[in-house]
Amino acid sequence: MAYHEFDLLIAGAGPAGCTLALNLAEKGLHIAIIEKDFFPRNKICGDALSGKVLSVMKRLPGSIYDDFLKGVDKIPSWGIRFTAPNLHSIDIPFLTDRTEGMQAPGYVCRRYDFDNFLFGKLKEYPNIQIFQGERVAGLSVTPDYIQVKTGNHEFRGQVIAGADGVHSIVRKFFDPKPIEKKHFCIGIRAYFENVSGIHAENFIELIFLKELLPGYFWIFPSTQGKVNAGFGMLQSQVVKRKENLVHIFNELITNHPLLAPRFKNATCVSKAEAHSLPLGTRHLNRSGNRYILLGDAAFLVDPFSGEGIGNAMASGEIAAAILEDPFRKNDFSANALGAYDARIHRRFSQEFKTTSIMQRLAGSAWLFNMVVDKARKNKELSDLLTAMFTNEDIMKKLTRPGFYAGLLFK
Ligand SMILES: Cc1cc2nc3c(=O)[nH]c(=O)nc-3n(C[C@H](O)[C@H](O)[C@H](O)COP(=O)(O)OP(=O)(O)OC[C@H]3O[C@@H](n4cnc5c(N)ncnc54)[C@H](O)[C@@H]3O)c2cc1C
């Protein structure tokens, strides 16, 4: 067994782990990034990259953002098509005014490509050492360091960042309490060719079918003329239905009155694969003595939209900023690292409160139907829905019962 010493150990090279490492790349730290898979690797996802992802990427060192715009296979997306349970749809652009040549507010990019792009950037920094095909299997904490064991290596570091996804071994080591099912959603996705009815400007589609509420079916136009399609449901509902997700998926695309015609000539070009999403409704300690948790390991997925990449990257950015001080003072106590928890709380708690309410409201089919029907006829309301993507106050407004009561009379 090979033995290594580092300043910082990062478990997991997804968007959270890579963002942390890249933000610290020029700070003189000796960093190990320990990843169980070999890149490029498959990641089950809808592949939608929101404005949050782009804004974190813009602040990464070097030319990462420009390289992403120039070099990565992706398609731009300019808005969302919402379909209500009554199957009426509305197109909501991400922007109310657009100028020639501006960058798209969002993209769809296969995680196989996106994650591999970020991962590839790590290799530009000699102080970041990458260990692929090494699963973090055991941890122990001493007064002076944290120790990690994988199949072939033993690592010592001052602190560990658990960026190892929803089933994080780092989180389970420090906080082994079981987590209630209501804090998870399960998503299943597959890639298709020849799905009809795709929006001319690649609007991503969220289709709120009554059988999935508050979850939804998505159709995201992807690269090479393919489509990433799938659906997410609360885990508690999946358990209640006692039905296989692949079976539900096939049933929907074969028999549902809205989906069946669109998938009639489609070919499925991948396996349908499912994975869990850890929702931001779960409160937990995201730091403690010699550890911090990022991204999915820290339950940072938006409870309404299921978006997690941007939040994972934002947590990596926050962690990088916070860790500078403990390294300067050589203090990795729970107290010192508590600053990370406090910053994560400040950054996400209000947003998650709002999106949790939206998740609950989305469970109500009639409310959804009413909002979409009113917005189809009322430009002021549809502009308000557009503004919700960039303005948290407007999102909050959408969680107030008075807002919906007012709509009844519009
Ligand atoms: C079906 C589905 C659809 C989704 N769609 C979207 C979407 O369209 N847009 C969006 O923004 N979000 C979406 N999400 C959420 C998004 O995928 C996650 O929030 C995001 O990947 C979190 O990034 P992360 O870096 O925290 O974790 P991950 O991306 O999961 O990366 C964790 C890494 O840790 C590695 N790892 C795990 N265990 C160990 C171990 N013991 N030792 C070493 N390495 C380990 C893994 O191999 C992996 O590379 C979706 C999720 C699902 C399941």
The ligand as an ORCA input file, in Angstrom:
! r2SCAN-3c Opt
* xyz 0 1
  C     -31.581     11.748    -12.949
  C     -30.919     13.028    -12.507
  C     -31.070     14.184    -13.281
  C     -30.427     15.369    -12.893
  N     -30.508     16.452    -13.714
  C     -29.856     17.590    -13.407
  C     -29.826     18.680    -14.311
  O     -30.321     18.604    -15.445
  N     -29.193     19.820    -13.934
  C     -28.594     19.930    -12.714
  O     -28.054     21.007    -12.397
  N     -28.572     18.885    -11.849
  C     -29.167     17.727    -12.164
  N     -29.088     16.640    -11.326
  C     -28.331     16.766    -10.065
  C     -26.819     16.701    -10.333
  O     -26.528     15.558    -11.101
  C     -26.011     16.651     -9.025
  O     -26.548     17.576     -8.119
  C     -24.527     16.945     -9.260
  O     -23.939     15.920    -10.019
  C     -23.780     17.076     -7.926
  O     -22.393     17.199     -8.154
  P     -21.366     16.608     -7.079
  O     -20.002     16.974     -7.573
  O     -21.762     16.993     -5.719
  O     -21.566     15.032     -7.138
  P     -21.333     14.001     -8.338
  O     -21.493     14.666     -9.631
  O     -22.182     12.825     -8.014
  O     -19.798     13.584     -8.192
  C     -19.359     12.793     -7.119
  C     -18.089     12.068     -7.534
  O     -17.620     11.324     -6.413
  C     -17.194     10.029     -6.845
  N     -17.303      9.148     -5.686
  C     -18.429      8.655     -5.106
  N     -18.115      7.877     -4.052
  C     -16.762      7.882     -3.945
  C     -15.842      7.269     -3.057
  N     -16.245      6.513     -2.017
  N     -14.522      7.483     -3.261
  C     -14.082      8.262     -4.287
  N     -14.919      8.858     -5.176
  C     -16.237      8.683     -4.998
  C     -18.159      9.701     -7.979
  O     -17.620      8.732     -8.854
  C     -18.318     11.068     -8.658
  O     -17.376     11.268     -9.681
  C     -29.681     15.419    -11.690
  C     -29.533     14.280    -10.922
  C     -30.136     13.078    -11.328
  C     -29.930     11.847    -10.501
*
